[in-house]
Amino acid sequence: MHLTVYGDFNCPYSYLASQRVDAVVRAGGAEVEWRAVERDPAMALTGTPSSLDPQRWQHEIAGAGDLTGPGEQVPGRVPALVSNTGAAVAAYAEAVTDGVADELRRSVFSEIWVRQRHLSGPYEVRQLVRALMYPAGPGHQQLAVPDLPARIHHHVGPGTLPRLSGCTISPDGTPLTTAGYRRIRRWRGEWRPATGGAVPAVGLPDGMLTGVAALTYLAELAATTPGAGPRAAPAAQRVRATGRRTAGRGAAPVTGR
């Protein structure tokens, strides 16, 4: 079984969906492709104070908290500065090529929602990529060859060295490659018309689940034991009955702004 899940790094519901995606994979319930999207790409590159719209963020934090299950994390507060996640989405699109997409997804969510970090800048995002692509070794190794990650990643071509150093996005926060750019454009083109901009969203063969319906589906699928078959079917049936399978904003109306 293959699922496509869309989420925004700035969305606490998507942070919860990210944790449930990992649980689904651990349970063997499905293969999951996470696609990073921006519900508000026009946000300021210097960050937007969450104090400008406190009711919105309080509502989102409280709503995500009400849905949190055992072992799941939900932030107790919103960062003081809400990040423009364009650079993070670009880095994630490139991370798919490099095979570290899931690791970067977890890292970005953790930095924003656990460490309350402002991640609008390409430099800050590159730091996260570098930590995954070129993990720090013992001090004596770093002192001996501080600029040669090829000593760890043997037989690496010169053109690959910048990527190992975290340089997978340009200084203006856009993808470094045409493949990354096309990936972002395709993700957004398939997600937004089908959901009206709601996140998180789960793509299924017969439509999209969004908001609470998407989170419920993931939670039930994560409860599947290997070989037992998905127990998420009842959730999908309830969604059909209540009209929550959407081309709109789903059950969490503040998402998708």
KESE-358965 format. One line per 2 residues: their letters; for each residue x, y, z negated of N, C-alpha, C, O. Coordinates in steps of 0.2 Angstrom, whole numbers, plus 5000, padded with zeros to 4 digits. Each point is the difference from the previous one (the first is absolute). Layout:
N
a	X:Y:Z:X:Y:Z:X:Y:Z:X:Y:Z  ...;
This chain:
257
mh	5004:4994:5000:4996:5006:5000:5004:5006:5000:5005:5001:4996  4994:5004:5008:5004:5006:5001:4995:5006:4998:4995:5001:5003;
lt	5008:5003:4993:4996:5007:4998:5004:5006:5002:5006:4999:4999  4991:5006:5003:5003:5006:5001:4997:5005:4994:4994:5001:5000;
vy	5011:5002:4997:4998:5005:4994:5003:5007:5001:5006:5000:5002  4990:5005:4998:5002:5007:5001:5000:5003:4993:4995:5000:4996;
gd	5010:5004:5003:5000:5004:4993:5004:5006:5001:5005:5000:5004  4994:5005:4991:5003:5006:5000:5004:5000:4994:4998:4999:4994;
fn	5009:5003:5006:5004:5000:4994:4997:5005:4995:5002:4999:4994  4995:5006:5008:4997:5005:4995:4993:4998:4997:4998:5003:4996;
cp	5000:4991:5005:4993:4998:4998:5001:4995:4994:5003:4994:5001  4994:5007:4993:5001:4995:4995:4996:4994:5002:5002:4994:4997;
ys	4992:5006:5006:4997:4994:5003:5005:4996:5004:5000:4994:5000  5004:5009:5004:5004:4996:5005:5006:4997:4996:5002:4995:5001;
yl	5000:5009:4993:5005:4997:4996:4997:4993:4997:5004:4995:4999  4990:5005:4999:4997:4994:4997:4999:4995:5006:5002:4994:4999;
as	4997:5008:5007:4999:4995:5006:5007:4997:5001:5000:4994:5002  5005:5010:4997:5007:4998:5001:5002:4994:4996:5003:4995:5002;
qr	4995:5006:4991:5001:4994:4995:4996:4994:5002:5002:4994:4999  4992:5007:5004:4996:4994:5001:5002:4997:5006:4999:4994:5001;
vd	5004:5010:5004:5003:4997:5006:5005:4995:4998:5001:4994:5002  5004:5008:4993:5005:4996:4998:4997:4993:4997:5003:4995:5000;
av	4992:5006:4996:4997:4995:4997:4997:4995:5005:5000:4994:4999  4997:5008:5006:4997:4996:5005:5006:4996:5003:4999:4994:5001;
vr	5006:5009:5001:5006:4996:5003:5003:4995:4995:5001:4995:5002  4999:5007:4992:5003:4995:4995:4995:4994:4999:5003:4994:4999;
ag	4991:5007:5002:4995:4995:4999:4999:4996:5006:4997:4994:5000  5006:5008:5006:5000:4996:5006:4993:5001:5004:4998:4996:5004;
ga	4999:5010:4994:4993:5001:5002:5000:5002:5007:4995:4999:5004  5010:5005:4999:5000:5003:5006:5007:5002:5002:5004:5002:4995;
ev	4998:4999:5011:5005:5005:5002:4997:5007:5000:4995:5001:5003  5009:5003:4995:4997:5007:5000:5005:5005:5003:5006:5000:4998;
ew	4992:5004:5006:5004:5005:5004:4997:5007:4997:4995:5002:5001  5010:5001:4995:4998:5007:4997:5002:5005:5005:5005:5000:5003;
ra	4990:5005:4998:5002:5006:5005:4999:5006:4996:4995:5001:4997  5010:5003:5003:5000:5006:4996:4997:5006:5005:5002:5001:5005;
ve	4993:5002:4992:4997:5006:5003:4999:5006:4996:5001:4999:4994  4998:5007:5009:4999:5006:4996:4993:5002:5000:4997:5001:5006;
rd	4999:5000:4989:4994:5002:5000:5000:5008:5001:4995:5003:5002  5010:5000:4996:5000:5008:5001:5007:5002:5002:5004:5002:4996;
pa	4998:4997:5010:5006:5001:5003:5002:5008:5000:5006:5002:5001  4989:5002:4998:5001:5007:5000:5002:5003:4993:5001:5006:4999;
ma	5001:4990:4996:5002:5002:4994:5007:5004:5000:5004:4998:5005  4997:5006:4991:5006:5004:5000:5006:4996:4999:5000:4995:4996;
lt	5006:5006:5008:5006:4996:5000:5003:5002:4993:5005:4995:4998  4994:5010:4999:5003:5001:4993:4996:4997:4994:5002:5001:4994;
gt	4992:4996:5008:4996:4997:4995:4994:5004:4998:5001:5006:5000  4994:4991:4998:4994:5004:4999:4998:4999:4992:4999:4994:4998;
ps	5001:5011:4998:4998:4999:4993:4994:4996:4999:4995:5003:5003  5005:4992:4993:4994:4997:4999:4995:5004:4996:4994:4999:5000;
sl	5008:5006:4997:4996:5005:4996:4995:5004:5004:4996:5003:4997  5005:4997:5010:4996:5003:5004:4993:4997:5001:4995:5003:5002;
dp	5005:4990:4997:4994:4997:5000:5000:4994:4995:5000:4994:5001  5000:5008:4992:5000:4996:4995:4994:4995:5000:5001:4994:4998;
qr	4993:5008:5003:4994:4995:5000:5001:4995:5005:4998:4994:4998  5005:5007:5008:5000:4995:5005:5005:4994:4997:4999:4994:5000;
wq	5007:5009:4997:5005:4995:4998:4998:4996:4994:5001:4994:4999  4995:5010:4996:4998:4996:4994:4995:4995:5002:5000:4994:4997;
he	4996:5007:5008:4995:4996:5003:5003:4993:5003:4998:4995:4998  5007:5007:5006:5004:4994:5003:5004:4996:4995:4999:4994:5000;
ia	5004:5009:4995:5004:4996:4995:4995:4996:4996:5001:4994:4998  4993:5009:5000:4995:4997:4996:4997:4994:5003:4999:4995:4998;
ga	4999:5006:5009:4997:4995:5004:5005:4994:5001:4998:4994:4999  5008:5007:5002:5005:4995:5001:5001:4996:4993:5000:4994:5000;
gd	5000:5010:4995:5000:4997:4993:4995:4995:4999:5001:4995:4997  4993:5007:5005:4994:4996:4998:5000:4993:5004:4997:4995:4998;
lt	5007:5005:5008:5001:4994:5004:5006:4996:4998:5000:4994:5003  5004:5008:4993:5006:4996:4998:4999:4994:4997:4996:5000:4995;
gp	5007:4994:5007:4999:4994:4997:5006:4998:4995:5005:5004:5000  4995:4990:4997:5006:4998:4996:5006:5000:5004:5001:4997:5006;
ge	5004:5006:4991:5007:5000:5003:5001:5005:5005:5006:5001:5003  4989:5003:4999:5001:5005:5005:5001:5007:4997:4998:5001:4994;
qv	5006:5003:5009:5001:5007:4998:4996:5005:5003:4999:4999:5006  4999:5006:4991:4997:5006:5003:5003:5006:4996:5001:5000:4994;
pg	5001:5005:5010:5003:5006:4996:4995:5004:4996:4994:5000:5001  5009:5002:4993:4996:5004:4996:4999:5007:5001:4995:5003:4998;
rv	5009:4999:5007:4999:5007:5002:5003:5001:5007:5003:4996:5002  4995:5010:5001:5003:5001:5007:5006:5004:4999:5001:5004:4996;
pa	5004:4995:5009:5006:5004:5000:4998:5008:5000:4995:5002:5003  5009:5002:4994:4999:5007:5001:5000:5003:5007:4996:5004:5001;
lv	5009:4993:5003:5000:5002:5007:4998:4993:5004:5003:4995:5000  4992:5006:5004:4998:4995:5004:5004:5000:5007:5000:5005:5003;
sn	5003:4989:4998:5005:5000:5006:4996:5000:5007:4995:4998:5001  5008:5006:5003:4999:4999:5008:5003:4993:5001:5006:5000:5000;
tg	4991:4995:5002:5003:4993:5001:5002:4999:5007:5001:4994:5002  4999:5011:5002:5002:4999:5007:5007:4996:5001:5001:4996:5004;
aa	5004:5007:4992:5007:4997:5000:4999:4992:4997:5004:4996:5003  4992:5003:4992:5000:4993:4998:4997:4996:5005:5002:4994:5000;
va	4992:5008:5003:4997:4996:5005:5005:4999:5006:5000:4994:5002  5004:5011:5000:5005:4999:5005:5005:4994:4998:5002:4996:5004;
ay	5001:5005:4990:5005:4995:4998:4997:4993:4999:5003:4995:5002  4990:5005:4996:4997:4993:5000:4999:4997:5007:5002:4994:5001;
ae	4997:5010:5004:4999:4998:5006:5007:4997:5003:5000:4995:5003  5005:5008:4995:5007:4998:5002:5002:4994:4996:5003:4995:5002;
av	4994:5004:4992:5002:4995:4995:4997:4993:5003:5003:4995:4998  4992:5006:5006:4997:4994:5003:5005:4997:5005:5001:4994:5000;
td	5002:5010:5003:5006:4997:5005:5005:4997:4996:5003:4995:5002  4999:5008:4992:5006:4998:4996:4998:4994:4996:5005:4998:4996;
gv	4989:5000:5003:4998:4995:4996:5000:5001:4993:5000:4996:4995  4999:5011:5003:4999:5001:4993:4994:5004:4998:5000:5004:4995;
ad	4995:4995:5009:4994:5004:5000:4996:4999:4993:4998:5005:4997  5002:4989:5001:4996:4999:4993:5004:5003:4995:4997:5003:4995;
el	5010:4996:5005:5004:5003:4994:4999:5007:5000:5000:5003:4995  5000:5001:5011:4999:5007:5000:4993:5002:4998:5000:5005:4996;
rr	4995:4991:5006:4993:5002:4998:5000:5000:4992:4997:5005:4997  5006:4990:5000:5000:5000:4993:5004:5005:4997:4997:5003:4995;
sv	5008:4999:5008:5005:5005:4997:4996:5007:5000:5001:5004:4995  4996:4998:5011:4997:5006:5001:4994:5001:4995:5000:5005:4997;
fs	4996:4990:5002:4994:5000:4996:5003:5001:4992:4997:5004:4997  5008:4992:5002:5003:5001:4993:5003:5007:4998:4998:5003:4995;
ei	5005:5000:5010:5003:5006:4999:4995:5006:4999:5001:5004:4996  4994:4995:5008:4995:5005:5000:4995:5000:4994:4999:5004:4996;
wv	4999:4989:5002:4995:4999:4995:5002:4998:4994:4997:5001:4995  5009:4996:5004:5003:4998:4994:5005:5006:4997:5000:5002:4995;
rq	5004:4999:5010:5005:5005:4998:4998:5008:5001:5004:5004:4999  4990:4996:5004:4997:5007:5001:5005:5005:5005:5001:5005:4998;
rh	5002:4992:5007:5005:5003:5004:4997:5003:5006:4996:4998:5003  5007:5008:4998:4998:5004:5006:5004:4997:5006:5006:5001:5000;
ls	4991:4996:5005:5003:4997:5006:4999:5003:5007:5000:4996:5005  4999:5010:4995:4999:5003:5007:5006:5000:5004:4999:5000:5006;
gp	5007:5001:4991:5006:5001:5004:5003:4994:5003:5000:4995:4997  5002:5006:5009:5004:4994:5003:5006:4998:4996:5001:4994:5000;
ye	5002:5010:4997:5006:4998:4996:4998:4995:4994:5004:4995:4999  4991:5007:4998:4998:4996:4994:4997:4993:5003:5002:4995:4997;
vr	4995:5005:5008:4998:4994:5003:5006:4995:5003:5000:4994:4999  5005:5010:5004:5005:4996:5002:5004:4996:4994:5003:4995:5001;
ql	4997:5009:4993:5003:4996:4994:4997:4994:4999:5003:4995:4998  4990:5004:5002:4997:4994:4999:5001:4995:5005:5001:4994:4999;
vr	5000:5008:5008:5002:4995:5005:5007:4998:4999:5001:4994:5001  5003:5010:4997:5007:4998:4999:5001:4995:4995:5004:4995:5000;
al	4992:5006:4994:5001:4995:4995:4997:4993:5002:5003:4995:4997  4993:5005:5008:4998:4993:5002:5005:4997:5006:5001:4994:5000;
my	5001:5011:5004:5004:4998:5006:5007:4998:4998:5004:4996:5003  4999:5008:4992:5007:5000:4998:5000:5000:4992:5003:5005:4997;
pa	4995:4990:5000:5000:5000:4993:5007:5001:4997:5005:4998:5003  4996:5006:4991:5006:5002:4997:5003:4993:4998:4997:4996:4996;
gp	5010:5004:5005:5003:4994:4997:5005:5002:4994:4999:5006:4998  5005:4990:5000:5005:5002:4995:5004:5006:5001:5001:5001:5006;
gh	5000:5003:4989:5004:5006:5001:5006:5000:5004:5001:5004:5004  5003:4991:4995:5006:4999:5004:4999:4999:5007:5004:5003:5004;
qq	4991:4994:4998:4998:4999:5007:4999:5007:5003:5002:5002:5006  4993:5002:4991:4998:5006:5002:5006:5005:5001:5001:5004:5005;
la	5004:4996:4990:5006:5004:5000:5004:4998:5006:5004:5004:5003  4997:4990:4998:5004:4997:5006:4998:5002:5007:5004:5002:5004;
vp	4990:4997:4997:4997:5002:5007:4993:5003:4999:4995:4997:5001  5005:5009:4996:4993:5004:4999:4996:5001:5006:4994:5000:4999;
dl	5009:5000:5007:4996:5002:5006:4999:4994:5005:4998:5001:5005  5003:4993:4992:5000:4994:5005:4995:4995:4998:5003:4995:4997;
pa	4991:5006:5003:4995:4995:4999:5001:4993:5004:4998:4995:4998  5006:5006:5007:5002:4994:5004:5004:4995:4997:5000:4994:5001;
ri	5003:5008:4993:5004:4995:4996:4995:4996:4997:5002:4994:4998  4992:5008:5000:4995:4995:4997:4996:4997:5006:4999:4994:4999;
hh	4999:5010:5006:4996:4997:5005:5005:4998:5006:5001:5005:5004  5002:4989:4996:5005:4999:5005:4997:5000:5007:4995:4999:5001;
hv	5010:5003:5003:4999:5000:5008:4994:5005:5001:4996:4998:5005  5004:5007:4992:4995:5006:5002:5003:5004:5005:5005:5003:4999;
gp	4991:4999:5006:5002:5005:5005:5000:5007:4997:4997:5001:4996  5007:5003:5007:5001:5007:4998:4993:5004:5000:4999:5004:4996;
gt	4997:4994:5009:4993:5003:5000:4996:4999:4995:4995:5003:4999  5006:4991:4997:4996:4998:4995:5002:5003:4993:4996:5000:4996;
lp	5010:5002:5004:5002:5003:4993:4996:5005:4997:4999:5000:4994  4999:5005:5010:4996:5006:4998:4993:4997:4996:4998:5002:4995;
rl	4999:4992:5008:4994:4998:4998:5002:4996:4993:4995:5001:4995  5010:4996:5004:5002:4997:4994:5001:5005:4994:5000:4999:4995;
sg	5002:5007:5008:5001:5006:4995:4993:5004:4998:5000:5005:4997  4995:4992:5006:4993:5003:4999:4998:5005:5005:4994:5003:4999;
ct	5010:4998:5006:4998:5005:5005:4995:4997:5005:5002:4999:5006  4992:4999:4992:4995:4997:5005:4995:5006:5002:4996:4998:5004;
is	5005:5007:4993:4995:5006:5002:5005:5006:5002:5005:5001:4997  4992:5003:5007:5004:5006:5002:5000:5006:4994:4996:4999:4996;
pd	5008:5006:5005:5000:5005:4994:4993:5003:4999:4999:5003:4995  4997:4997:5011:4993:5003:4999:4995:4995:4998:4994:5002:5000;
gt	5008:4992:4998:4995:4995:4997:4996:4996:5005:4995:4997:4998  5008:5003:5008:4996:4996:5006:5004:4994:5001:5006:4999:4998;
pl	4991:4996:5005:5003:4994:5001:5007:5001:5005:5000:5004:5004  5004:4991:4995:5007:5001:5003:4999:4997:5007:5004:5001:5005;
tt	4991:4994:4996:5000:4996:5006:4993:5001:5004:4995:5002:4996  5005:4997:5010:4993:5000:5004:4996:4994:4997:4994:5001:5000;
ag	5009:4994:4998:4996:4994:4997:4996:5003:4994:4994:4998:4999  5010:5005:4997:4997:5003:4993:4994:5005:5002:4995:4999:4997;
yr	5006:5005:5007:4995:5005:5002:4994:4997:5003:4994:5002:4998  5007:4993:5006:4994:4997:5004:4996:4996:4994:4994:4999:5001;
ri	5010:4998:4995:4997:4996:4994:4995:5004:4996:4994:4998:4999  5008:5008:4999:4996:5005:4996:4994:5002:5004:4995:5000:4998;
rr	5006:5002:5008:4995:5002:5005:4994:4994:5001:4994:5002:4999  5009:4992:5002:4995:4995:5000:4996:4998:4994:4994:4999:5000;
wr	5010:5001:4994:4996:4999:4994:4995:5005:4999:4994:4998:4998  5007:5009:5003:4995:5005:4999:4995:4999:5005:4994:5001:4998;
ge	5007:4998:5008:4995:4999:5005:4995:4995:4999:4995:5000:5002  5008:4994:4995:4995:4995:4998:4996:5000:4994:4995:4998:4999;
wr	5008:5006:4996:4997:5001:4993:4995:5005:5000:4995:4999:4998  5007:5007:5004:4996:5006:4999:4993:5000:5003:4995:5001:4997;
pa	5005:4997:5010:4993:5000:5003:4995:4994:4997:4994:5001:5000  5009:4994:4997:4996:4994:4997:4998:5002:4993:4995:4997:4998;
tg	5008:5007:4999:4999:5001:4993:4998:5008:4998:4997:5001:4994  5004:5003:5011:4998:5007:4998:5006:5003:4995:4999:5005:4997;
ga	5006:4992:5003:5006:5002:4995:5000:4997:4993:5003:5003:4996  4993:4992:5003:5000:4997:4993:5005:4996:4999:5003:4996:5004;
vp	5000:5004:4990:5005:4995:4998:4999:4998:4993:4997:5004:4996  5005:4990:5002:5003:4995:5004:4994:4997:5005:4994:5000:4999;
av	5009:4997:5006:4996:4996:5005:5003:4994:5001:5006:4999:5001  4989:4996:5000:5002:4993:5002:4997:4998:5007:4994:5000:5000;
gl	5010:4999:5005:4998:4998:5006:4998:4993:5001:5004:4995:4999  4990:5003:5003:4998:4993:5000:4997:4999:5008:4999:5005:5003;
pd	5001:4989:4999:4998:4999:5007:4993:5004:5002:4999:5002:5006  4996:4999:4989:4994:5003:5002:4999:5007:4997:4995:5002:5000;
gm	5011:5001:4998:4999:5007:4998:5005:5001:4994:5004:4997:4999  4995:5009:4998:5004:5003:4995:4996:5000:4993:4994:5001:5000;
lt	5010:4997:4995:4997:5001:4993:5005:5006:4997:5006:5000:5001  4990:5005:4996:5004:5005:4997:4998:5001:4993:4995:4998:4997;
gv	5009:5006:5000:4999:5002:4993:4999:4994:4995:5004:4996:5000  4991:5005:4996:4999:4994:4995:4999:4994:5003:5002:4995:4997;
aa	4994:5005:5009:4999:4993:5003:5007:4997:5002:5001:4994:5000  5004:5010:5003:5006:4997:5002:5004:4998:4994:5003:4994:5000;
lt	4997:5009:4994:5003:4998:4994:4997:4994:4997:5004:4995:4998  4989:5004:5002:4997:4994:4998:5002:4994:5004:5001:4995:4998;
yl	4999:5006:5009:5002:4995:5004:5007:4997:4999:5001:4994:4999  5004:5011:5000:5007:4998:4998:5000:4996:4994:5004:4995:4999;
ae	4992:5008:4996:5001:4997:4993:4997:4992:5000:5003:4996:4997  4992:5003:5007:4997:4993:5000:5005:4996:5004:5000:4994:4999;
la	5003:5009:5007:5004:4996:5004:5006:4998:4996:5003:4995:5000  5000:5010:4995:5006:4998:4996:4998:4995:4995:5005:4996:4998;
at	4989:5003:5001:4998:4994:4995:5000:4993:5003:4999:4995:4997  5002:5005:5010:5000:4994:5003:5006:4996:4998:5006:5003:5000;
tp	4993:4990:4999:5006:4996:4999:5002:4997:5006:4996:4998:5004  5010:5000:4997:5003:4997:5007:4996:4994:5001:4999:4995:4996;
ga	4998:5005:5010:4996:4994:5002:4993:5000:4998:4997:4995:5003  5001:5009:4993:4993:5000:4998:4995:5004:5005:4994:4999:4999;
gp	5009:5005:5006:4996:5004:5004:4998:5006:4997:5000:5001:4994  4999:5005:5010:4999:5006:4997:4993:5001:4996:4995:4997:5003;
ra	5006:5005:4991:4994:5002:4996:4997:5007:5001:4996:5002:4997  5007:5001:5008:4998:5007:5002:4994:5000:5004:4997:5006:5001;
ap	5000:4989:5002:4994:5000:5004:4994:5003:4996:4997:5004:5004  5002:4994:4990:4994:5004:4997:5000:5007:5000:4995:5004:5001;
aa	5011:4999:4998:5001:5007:5000:4998:5003:5007:4997:5005:5001  5006:4992:5004:4998:5002:5007:4993:5000:5001:4997:5004:5004;
qr	5000:4990:4994:4992:5000:5001:4997:5005:4996:4995:5003:5003  5007:4999:4991:4996:5005:4996:5001:5007:5004:4996:5004:5000;
vr	5010:4997:5003:5002:5006:5003:4995:5001:5006:4997:5005:5002  5002:4989:5002:4995:5001:5006:4993:5001:4997:4997:5004:5004;
at	5001:4993:4991:4994:5001:4997:4998:5008:4998:4995:5002:5001  5011:5001:4996:4999:5006:4998:5002:5006:5004:4999:5006:4999;
gr	5003:4992:5007:5002:5005:5005:5007:5003:4999:5001:5006:5002  5003:4991:4993:5006:5003:4999:5006:4999:5005:5005:5002:4999;
rt	4994:4993:5005:5004:4999:5006:5000:5006:5004:4994:5001:5003  5011:5003:4998:4999:5007:5003:5003:5002:5006:5005:4996:5002;
ag	4993:5009:5001:5004:5004:5004:5000:5007:4997:5001:5005:5003  4998:4995:4991:5000:5006:4996:5005:5000:4994:5005:4997:5000;
rg	4993:5006:4994:5004:5002:4995:5000:4994:4994:5004:5001:4996  4992:4994:5005:5000:4995:4995:4997:5002:4993:4997:5005:5000;
aa	5005:4991:4995:4997:5001:4994:5003:5005:4995:4998:5002:4995  5008:5000:5007:5004:5005:4996:5000:5007:5004:5005:5001:5004;
pv	4990:5003:4996:4999:5005:5005:5006:5006:5000:5000:5003:5005  5003:4997:4989:5005:5005:5000:5006:4998:5004:5004:5004:5002;
tg	4997:4990:5000:5006:4998:5004:4998:5002:5007:4994:5000:5002  5011:5000:5002:4999:5002:5007:4999:5008:5001:4998:5002:5006;
r	5004:5002:4989:4999:5007:5001:5006:5002:5005:5000:5006:5001;
